[in-house]
Amino acid sequence: MTALVQIARDGAVATITLDRPKSYNALNAALRRQLADAIANVEADATVKVVILTGAGKGFCAGADLKEPSTKTSGAVLEQEFRPCLEPIWNSSKLYIAAVHGHAAGIGAALVLACDLVVMEHTSLLTLAFAAIGLVPDGGLCWHLSRALGPRRALEAILEGQSLDAGFCMDSGLCNKVVASGQALPEAEAWARTLAQSSPLAGLAAKRLIRQSMDRSLSDVFSLEAQAQTALAQSGDHARGVAAFLARETPVFQGD
C-alpha cells in the first residue's frame, strides 16, 4: 500500500504530513483512512505533546478528491471518513498546529481550522470553493467561520466562495502567525518545541475552556475556570512550576 501520510517524531513533537503532492494532497479515500490512522497513532503516544499538521509539495490540501467516485452519500463520507480525521483533533489532549503553505481548500480548510493553532505563509489561502459546485462548507467550517467572522461576514464568504488570504486570516483570528514563503513548517516546529515544554495539564485545560466558552455565558465559564483551576492547583506540575518560579529556574513539567 502506498504511504500517503508520513509521521516524524522529534522528542515531544510529532509531525503528520499529507503526502500526495501530485494531487495537491486532495483527500481521497485512501488518504482519509491513512490520516485517521496517523492521528490515532500519535494520540496513543503519551510522549507526544504537540502535533504539527502539514502537506507535502506546493500546497497544504486541495480538499476532497472530486475525481474519485464513491458509492456512499456525501453525508456518509463526512460522518464515516472525515469525522475520524477531524474529531480526534478537536477532542485531543495534545496541541495541534497547522503549518499552511499554498492553498488549503474546501475541507482542507476545515482541517486547518480544526487545529488549535495556525501558522500561514503570506501567500497562503483558505479557499471556500463550495458555492462553485453547489455545496455548503462542511467538516465544521460553518462553526469555525461564524465564530471568527460573525454570521454576516461568514455568510458572505461562503456565498461568494471567497479565498481568505493570510493577512485577512490573521486580522480575523483564523490564524496566529503569518510568515514568509517556505517558513510555515520551520516556524511551527520552533513553536511546537517551545509549547512542548509547557504543562500539558494546563494546556489541555486551556484548550477545553476556550472551546467551552464559545457558547456559554460568562458566569458559566467563570465556574468552569474555577473547577479547572482547583484540579490544576493540586497537580505536581503546579508545584514544580511554583518551585521553579521561586528559584528563578525553568520548570520541567511532567504531566501529573
N, C-alpha and C positions, 0 to 999 in steps of 0.2 A: 504493500500500500504506500502510495506517495505521501510523504510528510508535508502537510500544508500549514502546519503550525510548529514553531520552534520555541523551546523553553531553554533559557540560560539562567544560571544562578550565580550570584556573587554575594556570598555571605547571606545577610538577611534580605537581600533584594533579588527578586525573580523578574525576568523579562520575557513576556509572551509576544512573539512576533507572528503576525499573519504572513504566510509565505506562499502567496500565489501571485507573484508580481506581474506576470504576463497578462493577467486579467484584473490588474489593479486591486488584487485581494478581494474580488467580488465573492460574496458569501454563498457558495454553492452548498449542496447537502453535505458533501464530504468535509468541507472546511468548517461548517457549523458543528458537525459531530466532533471533529478534532479540537475545535476551540473549546467546546464544553468539556471535553476530556482534559485539556490542558489546564483550564481553570480549576477543575476538580482536583487535579494533581497538585497544584500549588496551594490550594485551600487545605489539603491534607498534610502539608509540610509545615510543622509547627515552627521550624526555624525561619520561615519566610514571614517578614513583617510588612513589606511593601512590594507591590507588583506593578510593573510598567507594562502597558499595552501599546504596541506599535505595529506598523506594517512595513513589509519589505518593498523595495522598488520605488516607484515615482509617487506613490500616494498611500494614504492610510488605508482606505477601504472604499470601493465603489458602490457599496450597498449590496442588496440581494442580487444574485446572478439571474437576470431575467431571461437568459438564453437557455437555462436548464428547465425542462418541463417537470411538472410534479403531478402526481395522482391525488395529492391532498388539496383541500381547500386552503386559501391563504391564511384563514384563521387557524386551521390545524397546524400549518407550518410554523406560525408565530408561537402558538402555545407549546407545541411539542419539540420544536427545533431551535427557535430563537430564545424563548424564555430560559432554557437551561444555560444559555450563554450569558444572559443579562442579569437574571435574578440573583445568582450567586455573588455577583459583584455588588449589587445593592445591599445584600444581607451580610456581606463578608465582615469578619473581624479585622481584616487587613486593610491597608490603604491602597487604592488603585490610582495610578497616574496614567493618563492618556498622553502619549507623545505623538503629535499630529504634524505630518507634512503632506503637502499636496491636498487632495480632496478627501473629505470624509462625507460621503453622500448617502442619502436615504437612511437605511437602518445602520449604516456605518457611522452616521452622525449620532444615532441613538447609542451606539456602543461607546462613542467618545463621552457622551453626557451621562452615561451610567457610571463612569468613573468618578472618584471623589475629587480629583484634581486634574487640571488640563493644561498642558503646555502646547502652544501652537507656533509654528513658524510664520513669519509675517506674510508669506504668500499663501498660507493655508486657507481653506474654505470649508465651512459646514454647509452642504448643499441640500436643500429641501426640494427634491425633484418630484415629489409625489403627485402634485397637481398636474404635471405634464403628462402623466399616464393615468389620470383619473382616479387617484387614490388619496388617502389621508396619511399623515405621518403615523408611524407605528413604532413598536419597540419601546414605548414610554416617552416618545418625543413630545407629544402634546402636553404631558405633565411637566417635562423639563422646560419647554418653551414658554408655557403660560406663566410659570413661576418666575422665570428670569426676565421675560419681556413684558409681562402683563397680558391680559386676554386680547386686547385690541391689536397690539403690535405683533403678538404671536399669530393671530388670525391673518393679519396682513401678510406676514412672512410665509405662512402656509399657502394662502390662496394664490400668491404671486410666485410661489416656488422659488423663493429667494436663495441666493448663495450668501451666507453670512461670513464676511471676511474677518481676519484675526483681530483687527482693530475694533470692529463692532462687537465681536465676542468678548473682547477684553472689557470694553466700556459697559456692556450689558451684564457682565458677570457670568458669561458662559465659559470663559476660560480664565486661568490665573496668571499666565505669563505668555508674552509674545517675544519670540527670539528670532535671530537671523536664520536664513536658509541653511539647512544642514545641522542646526543646533538643537532641535527639539529633543532628540534622544540623549545627547550628552547633558543637556540641562536637566532632563528628567532623571537621569542616572545620578547626577550630583545631588539633586533634591532628594531623591529616594534614599541615598546613603545618609543624609542628614536626618530625615524623618525616621529612619530605622533605629536611630539612637534614642528616640523619644519613648516614653512609656506606652506600650501597646494597649494597656488597660485604659489609660486616659484618651488615647487616640480613638479607640472603639467607642467609648462613652461620648466623646465629642461628635463622632460621626452619627451615632444614633440620635443624639439630641438635636442636631441640625436637621436631620430628616424628620423627626417628630415635630419640630417647631413649625414646619411648613403649613400645617393645617390645624394647629391648636392655639388656644388663647395664651396670652402672656402669663396668666395665672397658672394654667396647666403646665407650661414649660418651666416656670419657676419651681413648681413642685417636682417635676421630673429631674431638674438640675440638682435639687436638694437630695433626692434619692440617690442619684449617681454619685454625688459628692460624698455622701455617707459611706458608700461602698469603697470608693477610691481612697478616702482618708484612712481606712483600715487596712490598706494594702501594703505589702512590703515595698513596692515601688515608691509609694508616697514617703515612707520612712527613709528610703535611700535618697530620694530627692531632697528632702529637708536636711539630712545629714551632709550631703554634698554641698548644698547651698550654704550652710553654716560654715563649712570647712573651705568654701570657695574652690570647690573641685567640680569636675564634670561627673554627673551621675551616670551610673551604669544600671539601666533598668533591666529587670528580668521577667516582667510579666506576671508577677504574683503579688 
